[in-house]
Amino acid sequence: MVVEIASELRPEGSLQHRWQERLQDGGGLRLVAAGTPGSGKTSVLMHAVKDLIRAGHHPALVKIDCMWTEDDARFKRLDVPVAVGLSRDMCPDHYAIYNFQEMMDWAAAQKADILLNETAGLCLRCAPYPDKALAICVIDVTTGPNSPLKVGPLLTTADAAVMTKGDLVSQAEREVFRERIIEANPGCRIIEANGLSGKGSAELAELIRSWPDVEGEMVLRHNPPLAICTLCTGELRVSKEHHRGVLRHLDGFMEYVGE
């Protein structure tokens, strides 16, 4: 079942009342998992959820995607509460950020003690991580040795980088990829995982278990990309004279055009 978070998971009551209630009942945001498309985020999380259940936890998961997903059916096979949010015309990471509040309220209503959020992460420049949640970037080793250098805050502000599909490349290629991750984010923890066998899931689950719930106001770790131009509001014409807002030219010059 697809649940539109913004419209159907919004609870009653004031923001302060809902926040206090959530601290009492659980359901606090513990992890935000993002990463490049097709990197295996869902498979890695499924194995981690199994480990959390075996450890006696009651996780809930919110999957954010763009137009369509069936990943909720995969998670429901684990007998855990699952909600899906479809961002449609909105950036999926912006959509996730906007709806963190509703996600936590929903998880509290499910009596979950850990809330996991998987976001689509389509834009390599996006920055979907709150400062107090565990930030995981899942990245595919087969995308090439320079791939970590092409990813922005999605990787550089993460607490841990989960390398997937390492079995498809040589040991030397894995080591080069690891060094590229360290070059992009020297302080992050690196976990080598396999979405098929479950390798690395126990290490990820232990990291999730040891991370404290979010308390107090959240702020993003990095500013999100600019999204304030006429294309963002639906302009279809291509010619430059039709566009307003904050615009960047090929030479790197950025300007504001408008009133």
C-alpha positions as CSV (number, residue, x, y, z in Angstrom):
1,M,0.0,0.0,0.0
2,V,1.3,3.4,-0.9
3,V,0.8,6.1,1.8
4,E,1.2,9.7,0.8
5,I,3.0,11.0,3.9
6,A,2.2,14.6,3.6
7,S,-1.5,14.1,3.4
8,E,-2.4,10.9,5.2
9,L,0.2,10.6,8.0
10,R,-0.3,14.1,9.5
11,P,-1.5,13.7,13.1
12,E,-3.6,16.0,15.2
13,G,-2.4,18.4,17.9
14,S,0.2,21.1,18.2
15,L,3.8,20.7,17.1
16,Q,5.0,20.9,20.7
17,H,2.5,18.3,21.9
18,R,3.4,15.9,19.1
19,W,7.1,16.3,19.8
20,Q,6.7,15.6,23.5
21,E,4.5,12.6,22.7
22,R,7.0,11.2,20.3
23,L,9.8,11.4,22.9
24,Q,7.7,9.4,25.3
25,D,6.4,6.8,22.8
26,G,9.5,6.1,20.7
27,G,9.6,6.2,16.9
28,G,12.5,8.7,16.9
29,L,14.4,9.1,13.6
30,R,17.6,7.0,13.9
31,L,18.9,6.7,10.3
32,V,18.6,8.4,6.9
33,A,19.9,6.3,4.1
34,A,20.7,7.9,0.7
35,G,22.9,7.1,-2.2
36,T,23.2,6.8,-5.9
37,P,20.4,5.2,-7.9
38,G,20.6,1.4,-8.2
39,S,23.3,1.2,-5.5
40,G,21.4,-1.3,-3.4
41,K,20.0,0.8,-0.6
42,T,16.8,-1.2,-0.2
43,S,18.6,-4.6,-0.1
44,V,21.2,-3.4,2.3
45,L,18.5,-1.9,4.6
46,M,16.5,-5.1,4.5
47,H,19.4,-7.2,5.8
48,A,20.0,-4.5,8.5
49,V,16.3,-4.6,9.5
50,K,16.5,-8.4,10.0
51,D,19.5,-7.9,12.3
52,L,17.6,-5.2,14.3
53,I,14.6,-7.5,14.7
54,R,16.8,-10.4,15.9
55,A,18.3,-8.0,18.5
56,G,14.8,-7.3,19.9
57,H,14.1,-4.0,18.2
58,H,10.9,-2.9,16.5
59,P,11.9,-0.8,13.5
60,A,9.6,1.1,11.1
61,L,10.7,2.2,7.7
62,V,9.6,5.1,5.4
63,K,10.6,4.7,1.7
64,I,10.8,7.9,-0.3
65,D,10.7,7.6,-4.1
66,C,9.7,9.7,-7.1
67,M,6.9,8.2,-9.2
68,W,6.4,4.6,-8.2
69,T,8.0,1.9,-6.0
70,E,7.2,-1.7,-4.9
71,D,10.0,-1.7,-2.3
72,D,7.3,-1.4,0.5
73,A,6.1,-5.0,-0.5
74,R,9.7,-6.2,0.0
75,F,10.0,-4.7,3.4
76,K,6.5,-5.9,4.5
77,R,7.8,-9.5,4.1
78,L,9.9,-8.7,7.2
79,D,6.7,-7.9,9.1
80,V,7.6,-4.4,9.9
81,P,5.6,-1.2,9.5
82,V,6.3,0.4,6.2
83,A,5.1,3.7,4.6
84,V,5.9,5.0,1.2
85,G,6.0,8.7,0.1
86,L,6.0,9.6,-3.5
87,S,7.5,13.0,-4.2
88,R,6.2,13.2,-7.8
89,D,7.1,16.7,-9.1
90,M,9.2,17.5,-6.0
91,C,12.8,16.6,-5.5
92,P,12.6,13.3,-3.4
93,D,15.3,14.5,-0.9
94,H,13.6,17.8,-0.4
95,Y,10.3,15.9,0.0
96,A,11.9,13.7,2.6
97,I,13.3,16.7,4.5
98,Y,10.0,18.5,4.4
99,N,8.2,15.4,5.9
100,F,10.6,14.3,8.6
101,Q,8.1,15.5,11.2
102,E,5.2,13.4,9.8
103,M,7.5,10.3,9.5
104,M,8.4,10.5,13.2
105,D,4.8,10.9,14.2
106,W,3.8,8.0,12.1
107,A,6.5,5.8,13.6
108,A,5.5,6.7,17.1
109,A,1.9,5.7,16.2
110,Q,3.3,2.3,15.1
111,K,5.0,1.8,18.4
112,A,8.4,1.5,16.7
113,D,11.5,2.2,18.6
114,I,13.7,2.9,15.5
115,L,12.7,4.8,12.4
116,L,14.7,4.2,9.2
117,N,14.2,6.5,6.2
118,E,15.4,5.5,2.7
119,T,15.4,8.4,0.3
120,A,15.8,8.3,-3.5
121,G,18.9,10.5,-3.6
122,L,18.7,11.2,-7.3
123,C,20.7,14.4,-7.2
124,L,24.3,13.8,-6.3
125,R,24.5,17.4,-4.9
126,C,21.6,16.9,-2.5
127,A,22.1,17.1,1.3
128,P,19.2,15.1,2.9
129,Y,20.8,14.4,6.3
130,P,19.7,16.0,9.6
131,D,22.5,16.8,11.9
132,K,21.5,14.4,14.7
133,A,20.4,11.3,12.7
134,L,22.8,8.6,11.5
135,A,23.7,9.5,7.9
136,I,24.4,6.6,5.6
137,C,25.5,6.9,2.0
138,V,25.2,3.7,-0.1
139,I,27.5,3.8,-3.1
140,D,28.0,1.3,-5.9
141,V,31.7,0.3,-6.4
142,T,31.0,-0.5,-10.1
143,T,30.3,3.1,-10.9
144,G,34.0,3.7,-11.3
145,P,37.0,4.8,-9.1
146,N,36.3,8.5,-9.4
147,S,32.6,8.2,-8.5
148,P,33.0,9.2,-4.8
149,L,34.7,12.5,-5.9
150,K,31.6,13.3,-8.1
151,V,29.2,12.9,-5.1
152,G,28.6,16.0,-3.0
153,P,27.2,16.3,0.5
154,L,25.4,13.0,-0.1
155,L,28.8,11.4,0.7
156,T,30.9,14.2,2.2
157,T,28.6,14.8,5.2
158,A,27.7,11.1,5.8
159,D,28.7,9.3,9.0
160,A,29.2,6.0,7.1
161,A,29.7,5.0,3.5
162,V,28.3,1.6,2.5
163,M,30.2,0.1,-0.4
164,T,28.1,-2.3,-2.5
165,K,28.7,-4.7,-5.4
166,G,32.3,-5.1,-4.4
167,D,32.2,-8.7,-5.4
168,L,32.0,-7.6,-9.1
169,V,35.3,-5.8,-9.1
170,S,38.9,-6.8,-8.1
171,Q,40.5,-6.2,-4.7
172,A,42.7,-3.5,-6.2
173,E,39.6,-1.7,-7.6
174,R,37.9,-1.9,-4.2
175,E,41.0,-0.4,-2.5
176,V,41.1,2.5,-4.9
177,F,37.4,3.1,-4.4
178,R,37.9,3.1,-0.6
179,E,40.7,5.6,-0.9
180,R,38.5,7.8,-3.0
181,I,35.8,7.7,-0.3
182,I,38.4,8.7,2.4
183,E,39.6,11.5,0.1
184,A,36.0,12.8,-0.1
185,N,35.1,12.2,3.5
186,P,38.1,11.4,5.8
187,G,36.1,11.0,8.9
188,C,33.4,8.5,7.7
189,R,33.2,4.8,8.6
190,I,33.4,2.5,5.6
191,I,31.3,-0.7,5.5
192,E,31.6,-3.2,2.7
193,A,28.2,-4.7,2.1
194,N,26.5,-7.2,-0.2
195,G,22.7,-6.8,-0.8
196,L,22.4,-10.5,-1.9
197,S,24.3,-12.3,0.9
198,G,23.8,-9.8,3.7
199,K,27.5,-9.2,4.2
200,G,28.1,-6.0,6.3
201,S,24.5,-5.9,7.5
202,A,25.4,-6.8,11.1
203,E,28.0,-4.0,11.3
204,L,25.4,-1.6,9.9
205,A,22.7,-2.8,12.3
206,E,25.1,-2.4,15.3
207,L,25.9,1.2,14.2
208,I,22.1,1.9,14.0
209,R,21.5,0.4,17.4
210,S,24.3,2.4,19.0
211,W,23.1,5.7,17.6
212,P,20.9,7.9,19.9
213,D,17.5,9.0,18.9
214,V,17.0,12.5,17.7
215,E,16.1,15.0,20.4
216,G,15.5,18.7,20.0
217,E,15.4,20.7,16.8
218,M,17.0,19.3,13.7
219,V,19.0,21.2,11.1
220,L,20.5,20.0,7.9
221,R,24.2,19.2,7.8
222,H,24.7,21.1,4.5
223,N,22.6,23.5,2.6
224,P,20.5,21.8,-0.2
225,P,21.1,22.8,-3.8
226,L,19.4,25.9,-5.1
227,A,15.9,25.2,-6.4
228,I,14.6,28.7,-7.1
229,C,14.3,29.3,-10.8
230,T,11.5,29.3,-13.3
231,L,12.2,25.8,-14.4
232,C,11.5,24.7,-10.8
233,T,8.1,26.2,-11.1
234,G,7.1,24.6,-14.3
235,E,8.5,26.7,-17.1
236,L,8.8,24.7,-20.4
237,R,10.3,27.2,-22.8
238,V,14.1,26.7,-23.3
239,S,15.3,30.2,-24.4
240,K,17.3,32.0,-21.7
241,E,15.1,35.1,-21.8
242,H,12.2,33.2,-20.3
243,H,14.0,32.3,-17.1
244,R,14.2,34.1,-13.8
245,G,15.6,33.3,-10.4
246,V,19.0,32.2,-9.3
247,L,20.8,31.1,-12.5
248,R,24.3,29.7,-13.1
249,H,26.1,30.1,-16.4
250,L,28.5,27.7,-18.0
251,D,31.5,29.8,-16.9
252,G,30.4,29.4,-13.3
253,F,29.0,32.9,-12.9
254,M,25.8,32.9,-10.8
255,E,23.3,35.7,-10.9
256,Y,19.8,36.6,-9.8
257,V,17.4,37.6,-12.5
258,G,14.0,39.0,-11.5
259,E,12.4,41.8,-9.5
